[in-house]
Amino acid sequence: MEAVRVMKRLILFTTSLAAFQTPFNSTVLSFIVPVLGRYFHAPLYMLVYVPVVYLIPLPTLMVLLGRFADIYGRVRIFRIGFTLFIVGSLMGTLSPSIFALIASSLIMGLGSSILSPSSTAIVSQVFPEGERGFALGINAMAVYVGLTSAPFLGGLITQFLSWRAVLLITTLLSIIGLVTSFISMRGIDLTKHGTPIDAAGAASFSIALLSIVIFMILAAAGDWLSYIYLPVISVVSLALFILIERSVKDPMLDLNLFTHNISFMAGNVTALLNYISTYSVPFLFSLYLQAILGYSPFNSGLILVPEPIFMAILSPISGRLSDIYGSREVAALGMGLIGVAFIMLLTLNLRSVVNVVAALSVLGIGFGFFSAPNTNSVMGSVTRDKYGVASGVLGTMRFTGQLLSITLASAILAKYLGKYTALYLFTGVPLTGTVVYGLFTAGLRIMFIIAAVLSFIGAYTSLLRES
């Protein structure tokens, strides 16, 4: 019995390490873009591909890879994800040019698109219902610590070592994760050999998501009307995907999960709303603190620290609460608190660091109460053989929300600041003065209003359940 308990803890450590890797690297690659520009003497239009190509595989491939994991074995696919991460991060560490770094970022993104859904599915498989919420809470803690600590840790490592050291540490963590998976995950793999792969459905789904992702990226930097054909392609591909899934015997995604399972549908919609409203907050405040108020990256990171601290403390606790009192109610409380945090950001004087820390602390508390219960609700609404697909869908919602959040925030700031001022913001040149401050905070207010509305809608959708 004690040996089983130790193996469970080791599995939880390994999956939490994988859960940390994906958000940490997606965020830190954005954070070190100015450093990369100075090192490689590369233009901005080239630099943005470093974080972008990392993110693209995540929403476009996660459902398909979750299906692969259900068929060929979650542990086997999980180890492939860590292997890709080792190859990609090691290539990045040794990159002689910006082009090599972009290629390495793509490989890491492919690894992330495997690790993210697989870690959730393995935890849901290994831990029974009474323990699952707490275990998912630990995973959620790793996700949000990786997501929001990246600016601070990335700035710290880059300042005192180098940007290559960031990727080298990622390589070492991936090696540790791969090795421990061979120790802890022996004999737990489940396979469904003989189940066909829905290639047509996978292709149409990927095209639909990829088209809208590319549109969001291009439209934020230019005239969106010039790229209007991309959302048209996306809609047509999505319609084709639905037709294919309705007609094939073994679909990539069982649409009945959405049409006949309100808990599954509501949990995924709420996750999408959560990420649209919150993911850009560290990005926006990194710019605000450094480019507008003139704080150093290190001090900016310190100001942003309370948010991940509260996430880390409360995610396991909220996971346990969801096991006792129910997932929906705890997740709704979290979304409500996130909405309150955005109201605080709208009403408080943001020149005061104390006010910023207070609002971000409430945001972190809301995050801590939301993530694990929402994940527990989604995973608990499906049968064991659907865990891979369910976690893949949930991950797709998360990363689609991330792209929407960053794109929306960038577009709003660009509109209020103008192209040339926005360009200077991304080069890290401090911009002071009443006019620039007013324009920037006006853009922030619009984003915070949108985020508050989405958060309160999410509090409602969290409570939806089968009648």
Number of C-alpha atoms within 10 A of each C-alpha: 6 7 8 10 10 12 17 18 14 17 22 23 20 23 28 25 22 31 28 23 25 26 23 23 26 24 23 24 24 19 23 20 21 16 17 20 17 11 12 13 12 15 12 15 8 12 23 16 21 24 22 21 20 26 28 21 24 27 25 24 23 30 28 26 26 31 27 22 28 26 20 17 20 29 24 17 21 26 21 17 25 27 18 22 32 24 16 25 26 20 22 26 19 14 16 11 13 20 16 15 22 24 19 26 27 24 24 32 27 25 29 29 30 33 31 29 31 34 26 29 29 24 22 24 20 17 16 11 14 12 15 24 34 24 28 32 33 25 31 29 29 26 26 26 22 25 23 27 24 26 28 22 19 26 25 18 17 16 13 9 11 15 23 18 15 23 23 19 15 21 23 14 18 25 16 14 21 22 13 16 21 12 11 19 18 10 7 12 15 17 16 13 10 8 13 13 15 18 12 16 23 23 15 20 24 22 21 24 24 21 19 21 24 16 20 21 20 15 17 19 14 12 10 15 8 11 15 13 13 20 19 14 17 22 16 14 21 19 14 17 23 17 12 18 19 15 9 12 11 13 21 25 25 15 13 12 16 14 10 11 16 19 25 26 21 23 30 27 18 28 28 24 27 30 23 28 30 25 23 23 22 22 19 17 19 22 22 23 22 21 22 22 16 17 17 14 22 17 16 22 25 15 20 23 22 22 26 27 19 23 29 25 17 25 33 25 18 30 34 23 20 27 18 11 11 16 29 27 20 26 34 27 20 30 33 22 24 34 29 19 25 26 18 21 22 19 10 14 12 17 12 9 12 12 16 19 18 17 24 27 22 22 29 29 26 28 30 33 33 36 31 33 35 33 30 27 24 26 29 19 19 16 9 14 16 19 28 31 27 30 27 30 22 30 26 26 24 24 25 23 24 24 23 23 25 23 22 20 25 20 20 20 24 20 15 18 22 12 14 9 16 17 14 13 18 15 16 17 15 17 18 12 9 10 10 15 17 13 16 23 18 16 19 21 17 15 24 23 17 14 27 26 15 23 29 21 18 27 26 19 24 30 18 17 14 7 4
